[in-house]
């Protein structure tokens, strides 16, 4: 009888520990500290600085594409650049 009580106690403790870890990881995921049970995984940066040293052109391409997107967004919000009104 003693072993059954101990076994049930151990199982309950493991379930509570797993639930606590789940709540902690969910809290950290909402704050962006970890990736845990999310639909969209962040893009990998496996090599980081090493990749930038051996392939510096990759960094320039990323910066150029970000600048192009910003210019396209700005052009959509401001209208034509030559000052002509195309709605007439």
URKA-V107900 format. One record per backbone hydrogen bond with DSSP energy under -0.5 kcal/mol. NH is the residue of the N-H (numbers start at 0). CO is the residue of the C=O. If there is no record, write none. Layout:
# URKA-V107900
nh,co
NH,CO
NH,CO
This chain:
# URKA-V107900
nh,co
4,0
5,1
6,2
7,3
8,4
9,5
10,6
11,7
12,8
13,9
14,10
15,11
16,12
17,13
18,14
19,15
20,16
21,17
22,18
23,19
24,20
25,21
26,22
27,23
28,24
29,25
30,26
31,28
32,27
33,27
35,33
40,38
49,46
51,47
52,48
53,49
54,50
57,54
58,54
59,55
60,56
61,57
62,58
63,59
64,60
65,61
66,62
67,63
68,64
69,65
70,66
71,67
72,68
73,69
74,70
75,71
76,72
77,73
78,74
82,79
85,83
87,84
